[in-house]
């Protein structure tokens, strides 16, 4: 249900991020949609979906997701595609 996502955003317990990549030819390509939970113990990646809902991110998307988590100190251990 979209309502649960809207509720989590409005109470600031989570945020949503769209990961895109700029290709050499100038094309922008969507790689994945990410939900970050903001918990007392830190921020964790709760959910990450590929280009279609409820699909696993591609290997390229996963590579960049890991790099982003390292740079932003996000915990990826609780990741789930189907949450």
N, C-alpha and C positions, 0 to 999 in steps of 0.2 A: 504494500500500500504506500502511495506517495505521501500520505498523511504522516506516517512515522518519520520519514526523512525531513519533512518540513518542520515537524515538532522539534527534532534534534537540532536543526539549524537555528530555529527561533530561540531556543533556550541556550544556545551556544555550546552545547555538549559535543557537537561535531561540525565539521566543515567539509565541503566537497570541492574537489579539484579535477580539472580536465587536463590531462597531459597531452600535449601536442608536440610535433616536431616540424621544424622548417627544413624542407628538402633543398638540395642544391639548386633545383630548378625554380625555387620560389614557392612551391606548393606547400601548404600547411596540411598536415595529416594528423587526425585524432588517433591517439594510441590507447588511452584507457581513461576511465572515470574512477576516482579515488575518494573514499570517505575516510577522514581522519577523526578519530575520537579524541577529545581533550579530557584526559583523566587526571586525577590528583598526582598519580605517579609518572605522568608524562603523556605525550601524544603518541598514539598508536595507529597504524594503518588497520582499520577494521575491515574494509572491503575495497577491492579493486577489480573492476570488470573490463574486459576487452572492448573491442569496437562495437559489439552487439551486447545487449543486456544478458547477464548471467553466462558470459563466456570468459574463459581464462585469458589474461593478457598474453600477447605474443612474446616470443623470446626477446625481441627488440624492446618492447614496452617494459618487460620485466627488468632488463638490463638498466634502463633509465630510471625505473622506479627504485631499484636498489641504490643507484648513485644518489638520487634525490633524498632517500631516507638517510643515507650516510651524511650528506651535506647539512640536512635539517635536523639531524638527531631524532628521527622518527623510528619507532619500534615496528618492525615488519613481522615479528614472530607470530602475531595473532591474525594475520591476514586470512581472509576467507573470500571466495568468489561468490558464494551462495547465501551469505548472511541476510 
